[in-house]
Amino acid sequence: MNQAVQFIDRLEFREPDHQLVFFAQVSGMLVECVIAISKLKLTDESHATDYFEKYRFEYEERAEQLIEEECYNSAGQIEVELVSFS
């Protein structure tokens, strides 16, 4: 694991954009990791938070990989794709 990437305990539910945003600290800089959740039909912030907590490790692992590959979008965010977890 790259020690330069640390995930902080912060989660935002951006309802108008249908996004969950969690945050990584990369070499002292805060990076937004964005999950587009419109396909999940999550009804409110509580459901979105429960969903994220269930799959937190998988999303953080994927985000860390994308950060290491420097897959930032034009806004400097990491876009993490929805995947099916079993």
LUMMARGU-498875 format. One record per residue: residue in one letter; x negated, y, z negated of N, C-alpha, C, O in turn; residue number from 1. Coordinates in nm, 3 decimals, padded with zeros to 5 digits. Each point is the difference from the previous one (the first is absolute). Example, Ala and Ser with C-alpha at 12.3 -4.5 7.8 and 13.67 -1.06 7.14 Angstrom:
LUMMARGU-498875
@resn=a | nx=-01.319 | ny=-00.569 | nz=-00.780 | cax=00.089 | cay=00.119 | caz=00.000 | cx=-00.090 | cy=00.120 | cz=00.000 | ox=-00.104 | oy=-00.002 | oz=-00.066 | resi=1
@resn=s | nx=00.139 | ny=00.107 | nz=00.138 | cax=-00.082 | cay=00.119 | caz=-00.006 | cx=00.077 | cy=00.109 | cz=-00.073 | ox=-00.051 | oy=00.111 | oz=-00.017 | resi=2
This chain:
LUMMARGU-498875
@resn=m | nx=-00.085 | ny=-00.118 | nz=00.000 | cax=00.085 | cay=00.118 | caz=00.000 | cx=-00.089 | cy=00.124 | cz=00.000 | ox=-00.100 | oy=00.005 | oz=-00.072 | resi=1
@resn=n | nx=00.136 | ny=00.092 | nz=00.151 | cax=-00.074 | cay=00.125 | caz=00.009 | cx=00.037 | cy=00.087 | cz=-00.121 | ox=00.115 | oy=00.041 | oz=-00.015 | resi=2
@resn=q | nx=-00.213 | ny=-00.013 | nz=-00.069 | cax=00.026 | cay=00.078 | caz=-00.121 | cx=00.034 | cy=00.146 | cz=00.030 | ox=00.048 | oy=00.071 | oz=-00.088 | resi=3
@resn=a | nx=-00.071 | ny=-00.025 | nz=00.211 | cax=00.030 | cay=00.138 | caz=00.035 | cx=00.151 | cy=00.022 | cz=00.019 | ox=00.044 | oy=00.115 | oz=00.007 | resi=4
@resn=v | nx=00.035 | ny=-00.222 | nz=00.002 | cax=00.144 | cay=00.010 | caz=00.018 | cx=00.068 | cy=-00.043 | cz=-00.128 | ox=-00.015 | oy=-00.114 | oz=-00.045 | resi=5
@resn=q | nx=00.091 | ny=00.206 | nz=-00.014 | cax=00.076 | cay=-00.030 | caz=-00.122 | cx=00.143 | cy=00.046 | cz=00.021 | ox=00.024 | oy=00.110 | oz=00.050 | resi=6
@resn=f | nx=00.070 | ny=-00.193 | nz=-00.088 | cax=00.141 | cay=00.037 | caz=00.010 | cx=00.046 | cy=00.054 | cz=-00.133 | ox=-00.026 | oy=-00.057 | oz=-00.106 | resi=7
@resn=i | nx=00.095 | ny=00.170 | nz=00.113 | cax=00.048 | cay=00.063 | caz=-00.122 | cx=00.147 | cy=-00.036 | cz=-00.021 | ox=00.070 | oy=-00.037 | oz=00.094 | resi=8
@resn=d | nx=-00.025 | ny=00.049 | nz=-00.215 | cax=00.136 | cay=-00.038 | caz=-00.035 | cx=00.095 | cy=00.115 | cz=00.030 | ox=00.049 | oy=00.068 | oz=-00.090 | resi=9
@resn=r | nx=-00.024 | ny=-00.049 | nz=00.218 | cax=00.091 | cay=00.107 | caz=00.044 | cx=00.073 | cy=-00.050 | cz=00.124 | ox=-00.063 | oy=-00.051 | oz=00.093 | resi=10
@resn=l | nx=00.193 | ny=00.066 | nz=-00.092 | cax=00.082 | cay=-00.043 | caz=00.112 | cx=00.105 | cy=00.106 | cz=00.025 | ox=00.064 | oy=00.049 | oz=-00.093 | resi=11
@resn=e | nx=-00.045 | ny=-00.013 | nz=00.219 | cax=00.104 | cay=00.097 | caz=00.038 | cx=00.095 | cy=-00.066 | cz=00.098 | ox=-00.041 | oy=-00.072 | oz=00.091 | resi=12
@resn=f | nx=00.169 | ny=00.099 | nz=-00.110 | cax=00.105 | cay=-00.043 | caz=00.091 | cx=00.045 | cy=00.124 | cz=00.076 | ox=00.062 | oy=00.089 | oz=-00.057 | resi=13
@resn=r | nx=-00.094 | ny=-00.083 | nz=00.184 | cax=00.037 | cay=00.116 | caz=00.082 | cx=00.123 | cy=-00.038 | cz=00.082 | ox=-00.009 | oy=-00.053 | oz=00.110 | resi=14
@resn=e | nx=00.122 | ny=00.084 | nz=-00.169 | cax=00.128 | cay=-00.043 | caz=00.056 | cx=00.028 | cy=00.053 | cz=00.141 | ox=00.039 | oy=-00.077 | oz=00.087 | resi=15
@resn=p | nx=-00.057 | ny=00.207 | nz=-00.062 | cax=00.034 | cay=00.047 | caz=00.135 | cx=-00.085 | cy=-00.067 | cz=00.109 | ox=00.046 | oy=-00.019 | oz=00.112 | resi=16
@resn=d | nx=-00.169 | ny=-00.016 | nz=-00.147 | cax=-00.090 | cay=-00.063 | caz=00.098 | cx=00.005 | cy=-00.152 | cz=-00.008 | ox=-00.064 | oy=-00.068 | oz=00.081 | resi=17
@resn=h | nx=00.138 | ny=00.014 | nz=-00.175 | cax=00.008 | cay=-00.145 | caz=-00.022 | cx=-00.139 | cy=-00.060 | cz=-00.015 | ox=-00.038 | oy=-00.093 | oz=00.071 | resi=18
@resn=q | nx=-00.037 | ny=00.149 | nz=-00.166 | cax=-00.136 | cay=-00.045 | caz=-00.024 | cx=-00.025 | cy=-00.025 | cz=-00.149 | ox=00.054 | oy=00.067 | oz=-00.087 | resi=19
@resn=l | nx=-00.138 | ny=-00.167 | nz=00.063 | cax=-00.060 | cay=-00.018 | caz=-00.131 | cx=-00.144 | cy=00.043 | cz=00.016 | ox=-00.066 | oy=-00.039 | oz=00.097 | resi=20
@resn=v | nx=00.016 | ny=00.117 | nz=-00.189 | cax=-00.137 | cay=00.048 | caz=00.007 | cx=-00.070 | cy=-00.036 | cz=-00.130 | ox=00.043 | oy=00.037 | oz=-00.109 | resi=21
@resn=f | nx=-00.154 | ny=-00.111 | nz=00.124 | cax=-00.085 | cay=-00.027 | caz=-00.115 | cx=-00.137 | cy=00.060 | cz=00.032 | ox=-00.028 | oy=00.034 | oz=00.114 | resi=22
@resn=f | nx=-00.056 | ny=-00.023 | nz=-00.215 | cax=-00.120 | cay=00.081 | caz=00.015 | cx=-00.126 | cy=-00.077 | cz=-00.034 | ox=-00.005 | oy=-00.079 | oz=-00.095 | resi=23
@resn=a | nx=-00.098 | ny=00.106 | nz=00.174 | cax=-00.132 | cay=-00.056 | caz=-00.025 | cx=-00.096 | cy=00.115 | cz=-00.020 | ox=00.015 | oy=00.107 | oz=00.059 | resi=24
@resn=q | nx=-00.113 | ny=-00.131 | nz=-00.142 | cax=-00.108 | cay=00.096 | caz=-00.015 | cx=-00.120 | cy=-00.061 | cz=00.072 | ox=-00.046 | oy=-00.110 | oz=-00.034 | resi=25
@resn=v | nx=-00.005 | ny=00.182 | nz=00.133 | cax=-00.109 | cay=-00.048 | caz=00.083 | cx=-00.114 | cy=00.100 | cz=-00.010 | ox=00.010 | oy=00.112 | oz=00.050 | resi=26
@resn=s | nx=-00.116 | ny=-00.153 | nz=-00.113 | cax=-00.116 | cay=00.086 | caz=-00.021 | cx=00.042 | cy=00.137 | cz=-00.054 | ox=-00.051 | oy=00.104 | oz=00.044 | resi=27
@resn=g | nx=00.144 | ny=-00.105 | nz=-00.139 | cax=00.044 | cay=00.122 | caz=-00.065 | cx=00.113 | cy=00.074 | cz=00.069 | ox=00.053 | oy=00.097 | oz=-00.054 | resi=28
@resn=m | nx=-00.013 | ny=-00.141 | nz=00.174 | cax=00.109 | cay=00.066 | caz=00.073 | cx=00.128 | cy=-00.082 | cz=-00.014 | ox=-00.004 | oy=-00.123 | oz=-00.001 | resi=29
@resn=l | nx=00.118 | ny=00.191 | nz=-00.009 | cax=00.129 | cay=-00.065 | caz=-00.010 | cx=00.053 | cy=-00.029 | cz=00.140 | ox=00.009 | oy=00.090 | oz=00.084 | resi=30
@resn=v | nx=00.026 | ny=-00.216 | nz=-00.059 | cax=00.050 | cay=-00.042 | caz=00.132 | cx=00.141 | cy=-00.054 | cz=-00.019 | ox=00.024 | oy=-00.085 | oz=-00.085 | resi=31
@resn=e | nx=00.069 | ny=00.135 | nz=00.168 | cax=00.137 | cay=-00.052 | caz=-00.002 | cx=00.007 | cy=-00.126 | cz=00.084 | ox=-00.048 | oy=-00.004 | oz=00.113 | resi=32
@resn=c | nx=00.108 | ny=-00.100 | nz=-00.170 | cax=00.025 | cay=-00.125 | caz=00.071 | cx=00.151 | cy=-00.009 | cz=00.017 | ox=00.074 | oy=-00.006 | oz=-00.098 | resi=33
@resn=v | nx=-00.029 | ny=00.004 | nz=00.222 | cax=00.141 | cay=00.016 | caz=00.032 | cx=00.059 | cy=-00.130 | cz=00.053 | ox=-00.057 | oy=-00.065 | oz=00.089 | resi=34
@resn=i | nx=00.172 | ny=00.027 | nz=-00.144 | cax=00.076 | cay=-00.115 | caz=00.049 | cx=00.134 | cy=00.053 | cz=00.050 | ox=00.076 | oy=00.057 | oz=-00.078 | resi=35
@resn=a | nx=-00.047 | ny=-00.075 | nz=00.206 | cax=00.131 | cay=00.039 | caz=00.054 | cx=00.099 | cy=-00.108 | cz=-00.039 | ox=-00.016 | oy=-00.116 | oz=00.038 | resi=36
@resn=i | nx=00.119 | ny=00.152 | nz=-00.113 | cax=00.091 | cay=-00.100 | caz=-00.057 | cx=00.141 | cy=00.005 | cz=00.056 | ox=00.090 | oy=-00.062 | oz=-00.056 | resi=37
@resn=s | nx=-00.068 | ny=00.133 | nz=00.165 | cax=00.137 | cay=00.016 | caz=00.052 | cx=00.064 | cy=-00.135 | cz=00.034 | ox=00.121 | oy=-00.014 | oz=-00.012 | resi=38
@resn=k | nx=-00.200 | ny=-00.083 | nz=00.055 | cax=00.056 | cay=-00.131 | caz=00.036 | cx=00.043 | cy=-00.082 | cz=-00.121 | ox=00.075 | oy=-00.096 | oz=00.014 | resi=39
@resn=l | nx=-00.122 | ny=00.134 | nz=-00.133 | cax=00.029 | cay=-00.078 | caz=-00.120 | cx=00.137 | cy=00.031 | cz=-00.060 | ox=00.050 | oy=-00.077 | oz=-00.081 | resi=40
@resn=k | nx=00.009 | ny=00.188 | nz=00.118 | cax=00.132 | cay=00.039 | caz=-00.053 | cx=-00.001 | cy=00.010 | cz=-00.152 | ox=00.095 | oy=-00.044 | oz=-00.066 | resi=41
@resn=l | nx=-00.201 | ny=00.101 | nz=00.011 | cax=-00.006 | cay=00.022 | caz=-00.144 | cx=00.090 | cy=00.117 | cz=-00.034 | ox=-00.012 | oy=00.106 | oz=00.062 | resi=42
@resn=t | nx=00.100 | ny=-00.122 | nz=-00.158 | cax=00.105 | cay=00.098 | caz=-00.023 | cx=-00.041 | cy=00.120 | cz=-00.083 | ox=00.060 | oy=00.107 | oz=00.012 | resi=43
@resn=d | nx=-00.162 | ny=-00.122 | nz=-00.096 | cax=-00.041 | cay=00.113 | caz=-00.083 | cx=-00.144 | cy=-00.019 | cz=-00.047 | ox=-00.065 | oy=-00.100 | oz=00.032 | resi=44
@resn=e | nx=00.018 | ny=00.196 | nz=-00.106 | cax=-00.139 | cay=-00.003 | caz=-00.048 | cx=-00.028 | cy=-00.121 | cz=-00.088 | ox=-00.109 | oy=-00.057 | oz=00.006 | resi=45
@resn=s | nx=00.204 | ny=00.020 | nz=-00.087 | cax=-00.018 | cay=-00.115 | caz=-00.089 | cx=-00.023 | cy=-00.129 | cz=00.079 | ox=-00.089 | oy=-00.078 | oz=-00.032 | resi=46
@resn=h | nx=00.171 | ny=00.056 | nz=00.136 | cax=-00.018 | cay=-00.119 | caz=00.084 | cx=-00.134 | cy=00.004 | cz=00.073 | ox=-00.067 | oy=-00.102 | oz=00.014 | resi=47
@resn=a | nx=00.028 | ny=00.220 | nz=00.034 | cax=-00.127 | cay=00.014 | caz=00.070 | cx=-00.118 | cy=-00.029 | cz=-00.093 | ox=-00.096 | oy=-00.066 | oz=00.039 | resi=48
@resn=t | nx=00.106 | ny=00.117 | nz=-00.162 | cax=-00.107 | cay=-00.024 | caz=-00.098 | cx=-00.009 | cy=-00.148 | cz=-00.035 | ox=-00.110 | oy=-00.055 | oz=-00.008 | resi=49
@resn=d | nx=00.224 | ny=-00.009 | nz=-00.012 | cax=00.001 | cay=-00.144 | caz=-00.030 | cx=-00.063 | cy=-00.079 | cz=00.114 | ox=-00.079 | oy=-00.092 | oz=-00.024 | resi=50
@resn=y | nx=00.113 | ny=00.127 | nz=00.147 | cax=-00.057 | cay=-00.068 | caz=00.117 | cx=-00.152 | cy=00.016 | cz=00.001 | ox=-00.072 | oy=-00.098 | oz=00.018 | resi=51
@resn=f | nx=00.025 | ny=00.221 | nz=-00.037 | cax=-00.145 | cay=00.023 | caz=00.004 | cx=-00.070 | cy=-00.077 | cz=-00.111 | ox=-00.104 | oy=-00.062 | oz=00.024 | resi=52
@resn=e | nx=00.158 | ny=00.066 | nz=-00.143 | cax=-00.064 | cay=-00.070 | caz=-00.112 | cx=-00.011 | cy=-00.150 | cz=00.026 | ox=-00.096 | oy=-00.064 | oz=-00.042 | resi=53
@resn=k | nx=00.194 | ny=00.009 | nz=00.111 | cax=-00.001 | cay=-00.143 | caz=00.032 | cx=-00.115 | cy=-00.036 | cz=00.093 | ox=-00.058 | oy=-00.108 | oz=-00.010 | resi=54
@resn=y | nx=00.024 | ny=00.200 | nz=00.102 | cax=-00.102 | cay=-00.028 | caz=00.101 | cx=-00.120 | cy=00.093 | cz=-00.010 | ox=-00.076 | oy=00.013 | oz=00.096 | resi=55
@resn=r | nx=00.058 | ny=00.052 | nz=-00.209 | cax=-00.107 | cay=00.099 | caz=-00.018 | cx=-00.137 | cy=-00.054 | cz=00.042 | ox=-00.070 | oy=00.064 | oz=00.078 | resi=56
@resn=f | nx=00.032 | ny=-00.180 | nz=-00.128 | cax=-00.133 | cay=-00.053 | caz=00.028 | cx=-00.022 | cy=-00.018 | cz=00.150 | ox=-00.106 | oy=00.034 | oz=00.052 | resi=57
@resn=e | nx=00.206 | ny=-00.088 | nz=00.016 | cax=-00.013 | cay=-00.024 | caz=00.144 | cx=-00.015 | cy=00.131 | cz=00.077 | ox=-00.082 | oy=00.010 | oz=00.092 | resi=58
@resn=y | nx=00.162 | ny=00.092 | nz=-00.130 | cax=-00.010 | cay=00.129 | caz=00.068 | cx=-00.132 | cy=00.069 | cz=-00.029 | ox=-00.061 | oy=00.059 | oz=00.090 | resi=59
@resn=e | nx=00.015 | ny=-00.065 | nz=-00.214 | cax=-00.128 | cay=00.062 | caz=-00.034 | cx=-00.115 | cy=-00.069 | cz=00.073 | ox=-00.094 | oy=00.066 | oz=00.045 | resi=60
@resn=e | nx=00.100 | ny=-00.198 | nz=-00.036 | cax=-00.104 | cay=-00.074 | caz=00.070 | cx=-00.005 | cy=00.039 | cz=00.148 | ox=-00.108 | oy=00.021 | oz=00.055 | resi=61
@resn=r | nx=00.224 | ny=-00.011 | nz=00.007 | cax=00.006 | cay=00.040 | caz=00.142 | cx=-00.047 | cy=00.144 | cz=00.018 | ox=-00.074 | oy=00.029 | oz=00.094 | resi=62
@resn=a | nx=00.116 | ny=00.059 | nz=-00.183 | cax=-00.042 | cay=00.140 | caz=00.009 | cx=-00.152 | cy=00.012 | cz=-00.015 | ox=-00.064 | oy=00.077 | oz=00.072 | resi=63
@resn=e | nx=00.007 | ny=-00.153 | nz=-00.165 | cax=-00.145 | cay=00.004 | caz=-00.019 | cx=-00.073 | cy=-00.042 | cz=00.127 | ox=-00.101 | oy=00.061 | oz=00.038 | resi=64
@resn=q | nx=00.152 | ny=-00.164 | nz=00.027 | cax=-00.059 | cay=-00.045 | caz=00.126 | cx=00.007 | cy=00.110 | cz=00.106 | ox=-00.098 | oy=00.025 | oz=00.070 | resi=65
@resn=l | nx=00.213 | ny=00.042 | nz=-00.059 | cax=00.016 | cay=00.107 | caz=00.099 | cx=-00.090 | cy=00.120 | cz=-00.033 | ox=-00.053 | oy=00.064 | oz=00.091 | resi=66
@resn=i | nx=00.036 | ny=-00.034 | nz=-00.218 | cax=-00.089 | cay=00.109 | caz=-00.041 | cx=-00.144 | cy=-00.034 | cz=00.039 | ox=-00.071 | oy=00.084 | oz=00.055 | resi=67
@resn=e | nx=00.030 | ny=-00.207 | nz=-00.084 | cax=-00.137 | cay=-00.041 | caz=00.035 | cx=-00.024 | cy=00.003 | cz=00.150 | ox=-00.112 | oy=00.024 | oz=00.045 | resi=68
@resn=e | nx=00.218 | ny=-00.049 | nz=00.033 | cax=-00.009 | cay=00.006 | caz=00.147 | cx=00.021 | cy=00.142 | cz=00.052 | ox=-00.005 | oy=00.023 | oz=00.121 | resi=69
@resn=e | nx=00.029 | ny=00.071 | nz=-00.212 | cax=00.023 | cay=00.141 | caz=00.032 | cx=00.115 | cy=00.020 | cz=00.098 | ox=-00.013 | oy=00.072 | oz=00.099 | resi=70
@resn=c | nx=00.125 | ny=-00.137 | nz=-00.127 | cax=00.119 | cay=00.007 | caz=00.085 | cx=00.096 | cy=00.110 | cz=-00.046 | ox=00.118 | oy=-00.026 | oz=-00.023 | resi=71
@resn=y | nx=-00.168 | ny=00.147 | nz=00.010 | cax=00.081 | cay=00.113 | caz=-00.044 | cx=00.081 | cy=00.055 | cz=00.117 | ox=-00.048 | oy=00.000 | oz=00.113 | resi=72
@resn=n | nx=00.171 | ny=00.047 | nz=-00.141 | cax=00.078 | cay=00.066 | caz=00.104 | cx=-00.044 | cy=00.146 | cz=00.010 | ox=-00.091 | oy=00.042 | oz=-00.072 | resi=73
@resn=s | nx=00.155 | ny=00.035 | nz=00.158 | cax=-00.041 | cay=00.140 | caz=00.022 | cx=00.021 | cy=00.087 | cz=-00.124 | ox=-00.060 | oy=00.107 | oz=-00.010 | resi=74
@resn=a | nx=00.144 | ny=-00.152 | nz=-00.084 | cax=00.023 | cay=00.075 | caz=-00.124 | cx=-00.094 | cy=-00.046 | cz=-00.111 | ox=00.009 | oy=00.050 | oz=-00.113 | resi=75
@resn=g | nx=-00.099 | ny=-00.142 | nz=00.143 | cax=-00.093 | cay=-00.050 | caz=-00.100 | cx=00.059 | cy=-00.106 | cz=-00.092 | ox=-00.055 | oy=-00.028 | oz=-00.106 | resi=76
@resn=q | nx=00.168 | ny=-00.029 | nz=00.148 | cax=00.067 | cay=-00.103 | caz=-00.079 | cx=-00.034 | cy=-00.139 | cz=00.054 | ox=-00.045 | oy=-00.015 | oz=00.114 | resi=77
@resn=i | nx=00.067 | ny=-00.084 | nz=-00.199 | cax=-00.009 | cay=-00.140 | caz=00.041 | cx=00.143 | cy=-00.049 | cz=00.015 | ox=00.077 | oy=00.007 | oz=-00.096 | resi=78
@resn=e | nx=-00.041 | ny=-00.057 | nz=00.212 | cax=00.134 | cay=-00.054 | caz=00.024 | cx=-00.006 | cy=-00.151 | cz=-00.016 | ox=-00.067 | oy=-00.070 | oz=00.077 | resi=79
@resn=v | nx=00.138 | ny=00.022 | nz=-00.177 | cax=00.000 | cay=-00.143 | caz=-00.030 | cx=00.128 | cy=-00.059 | cz=00.056 | ox=00.110 | oy=00.041 | oz=-00.037 | resi=80
@resn=e | nx=-00.124 | ny=-00.138 | nz=00.125 | cax=00.116 | cay=-00.063 | caz=00.064 | cx=00.078 | cy=-00.086 | cz=-00.099 | ox=-00.056 | oy=-00.060 | oz=-00.091 | resi=81
@resn=l | nx=00.188 | ny=00.055 | nz=00.112 | cax=00.082 | cay=-00.093 | caz=-00.076 | cx=-00.033 | cy=-00.140 | cz=00.050 | ox=-00.009 | oy=-00.024 | oz=00.120 | resi=82
@resn=v | nx=-00.008 | ny=-00.065 | nz=-00.212 | cax=-00.022 | cay=-00.140 | caz=00.038 | cx=00.088 | cy=-00.087 | cz=-00.088 | ox=00.044 | oy=00.041 | oz=-00.107 | resi=83
@resn=s | nx=-00.019 | ny=-00.163 | nz=00.153 | cax=00.078 | cay=-00.092 | caz=-00.082 | cx=-00.095 | cy=-00.072 | cz=-00.094 | ox=-00.100 | oy=-00.058 | oz=00.041 | resi=84
@resn=f | nx=00.135 | ny=00.064 | nz=-00.166 | cax=-00.078 | cay=-00.069 | caz=-00.102 | cx=00.083 | cy=-00.118 | cz=-00.049 | ox=00.121 | oy=00.012 | oz=-00.023 | resi=85
@resn=s | nx=-00.187 | ny=-00.123 | nz=00.008 | cax=00.071 | cay=-00.119 | caz=-00.049 | cx=-00.031 | cy=-00.024 | cz=-00.144 | ox=00.051 | oy=-00.096 | oz=-00.059 | resi=86
